């Protein structure tokens, strides 16, 4: 709004997808940053779900052939 430097939404979403979503969630709540735009919130929560599902899949003992450490 003031013409200052801003981080692009797709950059924020990518960082969240790469595992920074707990900090992003905290910043949204404490700093009220990106907390009002519904489309960003929906995309953000989609990245959280993808991240959690990926973590569960990678930590599952049934992963079998996908396991990098045997």
TABELWO-V730326 format. One record per residue. RES is the residue in one letter. OMEGA is omega in whole degrees, 0 to 359 (none if undefined). D_CENTER is the distance of its C-alpha to the mean C-alpha in Angstrom with 2 decimals. Layout:
BEGIN
RES/OMEGA/D_CENTER
RES/OMEGA/D_CENTER
END
This chain:
BEGIN
X/183/24.65
X/180/26.70
X/180/26.23
X/181/24.31
X/180/21.63
X/175/18.18
X/180/14.86
X/181/14.20
X/181/11.54
X/176/10.78
X/178/10.43
X/180/7.94
X/179/5.78
X/178/6.84
X/177/6.29
X/180/2.62
X/181/3.71
X/173/6.48
X/181/5.94
X/185/5.82
X/177/3.87
X/178/7.57
X/179/9.06
X/178/7.34
X/178/8.48
X/179/11.71
X/179/12.31
X/184/12.03
X/184/14.57
X/185/16.78
X/182/16.98
X/181/16.57
X/179/14.43
X/182/12.98
X/184/13.89
X/185/16.75
X/186/15.74
X/182/15.40
X/178/14.20
X/179/11.18
X/180/10.47
X/179/11.00
X/179/8.78
X/181/5.80
X/175/7.10
X/178/7.74
X/177/4.48
X/180/4.62
X/179/8.15
X/181/8.14
X/180/6.70
X/178/9.28
X/178/11.82
X/178/11.75
X/180/12.31
X/180/15.03
X/182/16.59
X/181/16.84
X/181/18.26
X/177/20.64
X/180/24.28
X/181/25.03
X/173/23.00
X/187/26.40
X/181/26.81
X/183/23.17
X/179/23.48
X/180/23.74
X/181/25.56
X/none/28.63
END
